[in-house]
Amino acid sequence: MWSERLVPGTPEIFVACREGNADRTLLAIHGGPDWDHSYLRDPLERLDCRVLLPDLRGCGRSGRVPEAEYHPDGMMRDLVRVLDSFGVERADVLGHSYGGMVAQRFAITHPTRVHGLIVSGSSVLPVPPDAFAGWTEREEILARQENPWQREDLSPEECVRAEAFAAVHANVRRPEAVPGYLRRLEEIRFGAQYARPFLAGTLVSPRLPDAAQRIAEIGIPVLLLHGRQDMTFPVDLIDPTLALIPRARAVVLEDAGHMVHVDEPDGYLDAVREFLAR
């Protein structure tokens, strides 16, 4: 059973919480970034530990701030407030996609608050321009994908929503998983608070340029949890990341795409459970 809380402050941060074994807390950070946490609830709700799922500032039911304050440093302060509000001194932190970069930054800037780090459907290393060169299937799927940002009849919020639906077949590998994923998308409170500064070229990335080195220096355990068919963050970045972070290990799910937890929920949960049980 999920409970919901607004963590006070500026801005207020909405958090969905599933109580469990309070000895272990998983803080899970969504991607987008103009999405909310809800698409991650399943299968994380099947874990035995406490799970905290915040909406990032400006997302979902969290408060809005001036455009200049959609900055990673503000997100870090928000996440500290979330942990403090629930009385959590240290948590395992999972981040998916854009949230994977937010989670890395949090581990690097607040190492005393993090037990371990799970980077899911994301990457520690920057994605090179030619990362997907020669992947014909990806090229064909993206060529068929409508770009809603070229339409003048849609608001930015409507464009973010339309983009998510247009990218379904790029993000989900297994056809039988698509109907359930579409239902998830229907429930998301999409926004455009990050899209506006991104389009203006002023949005600061949460990725730190020396992330791999700094994570290695912290010495926390790291799990790279990835879909072999991910069309957003290439699986080829896994091996060079493992070479840079001695305490990192990887689980690659063969029949999963960018939404690895949707394509292979059981394999995803097995990997998360094993990591949390260390």
ABEGO torsion letter per residue (X at the ends): XBBBBBBBEOBBBBBBBBBBBAABBBBBBBBOAABBAAAAAOAAAABABBBBBBBBBGBEABBBBBAAABBAAAAAAAAAAAAAAAGBABBBBBBBEAAAAAAAAAAAABAAABABBBBBGBBABBBBAAAABGBAAAAAAAAABBBAAABAABBAAAAAAAAAAAAAAAABABAAAAAAAAAAAAABBBBAAAAAAAAAGABBBABBAAAAAAAAAAGBBBBBBBBAABAABBAAAAAAAAAABAABBBBBBAABBABAAAABAAAAAAAAAAAAAX
